[in-house]
Amino acid sequence: MSSLKTRLRAYWTLIKSLQTGLLLITGLAAYMSARCPVTTWETLLAVTATLFLAISGSTVLNMVYDRDIDAKMKRACMRPLPAGKASAREALALGLVLSIAGIGGALLMNPLYGAVVFAGLFFDVVVYTIWLKRRTPYSIIIGGWAGGMPALAGRALAVGAIDPLGILLALAVLLWIPTHIMTYNIKYVDDYARAGVPTFPSVYGIRATRVIITLSSVGAAIAVMLAAIGIGMDWGLLRLLVVLSGGLLALAAASMWRPSERLNLGLFKYASVYMLGSMLLLAAEAF
């Protein structure tokens, strides 16, 4: 029994539950933003299941491919694969089963929805992880479209098409990704260099990276605000969103003009809070 618990715990770690959960919420919020008749509990549960499976599957597949560089990084060497808590073979099987189940379920629900979900997995695993991550720091920008696909998929399922608001929501996530990831790149710049993974701090310097973080934060906040206005968000919720956005912009500006390790860590953490909070506000508009 203890062995089974250990293995299940390793599997749960492989899917990066916090990251998966955040991306799942962006997809659900985008789906609910349409406030259309198809927003039933049954459909909502199906969207939750298919997105969770597909996102989890792509994350596990990424962990399988990256197990060699994870073993060289202090922050990642204790992950299940480099630490020997799970084998690459069983992790690959898990990732494939989750991915196929997620994409298959999405296609059964709606062909367009399934196609967007598949595109997200393809961008994440093939474009970002396999093709670009070890070659260029621009991997998080080009491959970052994968992060916006759950939102685009959720909105596409709700309205039956890829509409401007769906693209705007996906763009908001794409612009948020540099704030989320580059702050982490700064904190662990030596770790990434040890593993041979090019990042903006190592290639262009930390100062230039902070400028990009600030600009991406501004872009993400603008995109989220425009999406909120586009769906007709209630004024009370919109004010809360303005406060959340103001916090993100203030931290980004402060970390650029008065850089410190503490501010960088604060911005990294707040970026996740911002995306979670803004998406919950978008979802709340559906009720």
N, C-alpha and C positions, 0 to 999 in steps of 0.2 A: 504493500500500500504506500509506504514512504517513497519507494522508487517511482511509483506512478505519479505521486504528488510532485516529486522533483522534476519529472519529465514534463508534466503539464505546466509547471511553473516556468520551465525553460521555453516551452512553446509560447507561453503568454509573453515572455520577454522578447521572443523573436518577432512578434507582431508590433512591437513598440506601441503599447496600448494608448499612451497619452497622445502621441502623434496621430495614430490611427483615429482615435476618438475626435480629435480636433478637426481633421479633414472630413470625417463623417458628419460632424455638425454643420460644416459649411454646405455639404450636399443637402442635408435635411432642411436647413434654413432657406436655401435657394428654391427647393421644392415647395416649401410652405409659403414662400414670398408671393407665389402666384395667387394665393387665396381662392383657388378654384374648386369646383365640386368634387374633383378626384381626390381631394385631401381627406381621405377616410383613414380610419385607424388601420384597416387591413392593408391599404396601399402604403401607408406610412411605415408599417412594419416590414413590408416587402422591400421598400426602398432602403430601410435601415439594414436589413439582412444582406442585400446584394452589394451595397456599398461597403459594408463592413468586411464581407468576404473578399471582395476585389482589392480593397486597400490593404487588408492584412496579407493577402497572398502576394501582392507586389512587394510589400515590405520584407516578407520572409525570403523571397527570391533575391532581393537586394542583399540581404544579410548573407545568403549563401555565396553570392559572387564576391562580396567584399570581405570574406572571412580572413583572407591573407593580410590585407592592410589593417583590419581590426586588430589582428594579433600584434602588430607593430606599434599600436597606439595605447598609451597608458589609460586613457579614458574608455577604451573599447575592448581591451584585451580580456576582460572578464565576461564578455557577452557569451551566450551559450555555445556558439560554434568554436571560437578560438580557445575557450576554456575547456572544451571537451565535454560539456554537459549535454550536448546533442550532436549527432553525426550529420555531416553534410548531406548524406543520402536521405535520411529521414526528413531533414529540413526541406530539401528539394521536393520531396514527395508532398509534404505539408503545404508548401507554397503553391505547387501546381494544383493540388486538390482545391485549396481555397480560391485560387484565381479562376479556375474553370467553373467552379460552382457559382462564384460571384458574377462572372461574365455571362454564363449560361442563363442564370436566373434573370439577369437584366435584359437579355435578348428576348426571353419569353415574355417579359412584362411589356417591352416596347423596343422595336428594332433600333430606333434612333438613340434611345436611352442606353441600350446595350453597346451601340457603336461608340458612344462617347466614353462609357466606362472602359471599354477595351482600349480606346485611344489613351486614356489616362494611364493604364497599366503599361502600355507599350512605351510611352514617353518616359515613365518612371524607371522601368527595368532596362529597356534597350537603349533609348536615347541618352538618358541621364547616367545610369550606373555603368552600363557596359561600354558605351561609345565615348562619352564625354568626361566623366568624373576624373579619370586619371590622366586626361590630356590637356584640359583647359579650365581655368577658373570660371569661365563663362558657362560652365555646365549647369550651375544653379539658376541661370537666367533662361537658357534655352530649354533645359530639361525641367525647369520650374513650371512649365505649362501643365505638367502632370498634377501639380498641387491645385491648380484651378479647375481641373476636370470634374471632380465631384460636384462642385457648385454648378458648373455648366450642365452636367448630366441631370442633376436634380431639377433645375429650371426647365430643361428641355423636356423632361418627362411630364412636368406639370402643365406646360403650355403647348406641347406637341411640336415644338420647333426650337431652333437655336435663335433666340431673339436678342436684341441689343442689351437688355437687362441681364440676361444670362452671361453674355460676353463681358459685361461690366463687372459682374460678381467674380467671374474667373480671373479677370484682370486685377481685381482688388487683392485676391489671394496671391497672384503672381508677383505683384509689386510688394506685398508684405513679406515674401520669402527672403529677399536679401536682408531685411531687418532682422528676421529670425535667425538666419543661418550665418550671415557675416559677423554678427556679434559673437557667435559661437566660434567662428574661424579666428577671430582676434584673440579670444580667450585661450584657444588651443592651437595657436599658430605653429608652435614647435612640434606638437603631436602630428599635425597634418604633414609638416615638412619631413618628419621622421618616416612617415608612411609613403612619401613620394606623391602626395595628392596636392596639386596646385590650387591655391586659394588666392583671393584678391589681396589679403594682407601680405602674403609671401611674394606675390608677383608685382603688385603695384604699390605696396606700402600701406601701413595702417591709417595714415592721414587720408589718403585717397579713398580708402575703404569706408572711413567714417562719413565722408562726403556722400558716397553712394548710398549708405544706410539712411542718411537724412533725406536725400532726394526720394528714395524708395518709400520712406515713411510718409512723406508728403503725398506721393502718388497714391499710395494705398488708402490714406485717409480721404482723399478727394474721390476716389473711385467708390468707396463705401458710402460716402455722403450722397453722391449722385445716384447710386442704386437705391438708397433709402428714400430719397426724394422721388425717384422714378416709380417706386411702388406705392407712393402716397402715404408714407409713414406718418403716424399720429405725431402731433407737435410735441407732446410730452416725451415720447420715446426718442424723437429726433433730438431733443435737448440733451438727453442722456448720452446719445451717440456723439454729440458735439463735445461733451465733457470727456468722453473716452478718447476721442480723436485728439483733443487738446493735450491730454496727458502723453500720448504717443509722440506728438510733435515736440513737446517741451523736453522730453527725455532725449529724443534724437538730437535736437539742437544743443542741449547741454553736453551730451557725450562728444559732440564735435568741437565745441568751443572750449569746454573744460574737461577734456578726456581723463578718465580714471577707470581703474578696474571695477570699482564699485558701480559707477554709472553704466558701464558696459554690461555688467551682469544684470543690473536693474532693467535696462532696456531690453535685454534678451528675454527676461521673465515677463515684462509688461507687454511685449509684442504678442505673446501667446494669450495673455489676459485680454488684450485689445481685440484680437480676432475672435476669441470665444465670445466676449461680451457683445461685439457688434453683430455677430451672427445670431445670437440669442435674441437680440432686439429685433432683428429682421424677422425671425421666426415668431416672435410675440405679436407682430403686426397681423398675423393670420388669425388671431383669436378675437 
